[in-house]
Amino acid sequence: MVSLRYEINNTDPREKKRFIRAMFTSIVPSYDRLNRILSFGIDRLWRRSAMRLLGDMKGKRALDLCCGTGDLSRILHRQGVRAVSLDFCGEMVRRGIDAGNIRGAAVIADASVLPFADVSFDILTIAFGIRNIPDIDNFIDEARRVLESGGVLMILELTRPKNPVIGFLYSLYLEKILPLVGWLVSGERTAYRYLSRTIATFIDPRELAERFAKKGFTCRKFSKTFGIATILICEKKI
């Protein structure tokens, strides 16, 4: 099992990426099962909702970023999209291929340093991955570079509810229940402590949309399940 060190230097993207890659490697065997348990299966509904917002995608070129084991890649494939799946954790990608979720091209690479030519894709997707990218501005630049003019980036991410009562209960869940269940099922306490903390501390969706706007995107925001999840549809300006 990979040994993880929880205290990392957040000012150094390279160190943080090494930690995150090791963390995801450590939880690959239990990753999909825990996603279903910890979200009560609602993550599947969020993905389908996000895909509906993209409309008819048949025949389009898509890049599924931070694809993990390919839950979103599977939906893209079913909708007739020419999809490439990308993640920097090779073990996650291999598990997705073995499960039949990833059926098109698969690439092991950093989402902030994309190995593709300019304007290679019509659609980019990233589900539950952007909060694990320490150099977000680099990621936005790369997303803009590989997208066609008028192309769309769909972001699905866990966020913090605005309602104070729901927010309080959700904070208790993140701080106490999620790490405990993650540890009991996976045997990895550090990984799920870290993941719960990323949800609690990641930038607000409005600020994230503003960052994309400064880089030449127009964004629409959709809140899901009392604000526990948020979808951003960001279109590259022509």
C-alpha positions, 0 to 999 in steps of 0.5 A: 500500500502507498504510504501517504503524508497528509501535511504537504506544501500547497505552494508547490504544485509539483509536490502536491501532484505527487501526493495526489497521484499517490493518494488516488493510487492507494484507493483504486480498489475501493474507489468506485464502491466508495463513490456510490456509498459516500454519495448515496448513488446521487453522483450518477444523477449529477453526471447524467444531469450534466450531460443533458446540459451539453445537448446532442453530442453525437459525433463530436470530439471530447476529452474527459479530463481527470477521468478516474475509472471512466464513469463519465467516459462511459456516458460519452461513449454511449452518446456517440461521442469520439472521446479521449479519456485522460488522467494522471493516475495510470492505475485508475485508467487501467481499472476503467479500461478493465471495467469497460468504462473507457473504450476509446483512446486513453492517455495518462497525463497531467490535465495542466499540461495537455499533450494535444494540438490546439483546437483538438476538441469540441467538448471538455468534461471534468467531474470531481477533479478540478479541486485536485488541480493545484495550478488551476490557471494553467489548467484553464489556459490549456483547456482554452488552447485545446478547445475549438472556438465556441467549444464547451467545458463542463465542470461537475464538482462537489461544493458547499451549500449556502443554506446554513442548516444544510451547510452545518450538517454537510460540514459534519458529514465531511469532517466526521462521517466521510473520512470514517467510512472511507477508512473502514471500506478502503483502509486509507484514513489519510486519503479520505481526510484529504478529500473531505478537506478539499471539498471544505476549502475549494474555491467557491463556484462563483469565483471559479466562474470568474477565473474562467471569464478572465480567460475568455470563457462565458459560464453558466452555473447550475446548483444540484442537491441543495448546493452539494454539487455544482455544474459549470458550463463554460463556453470558449468565446469565439 
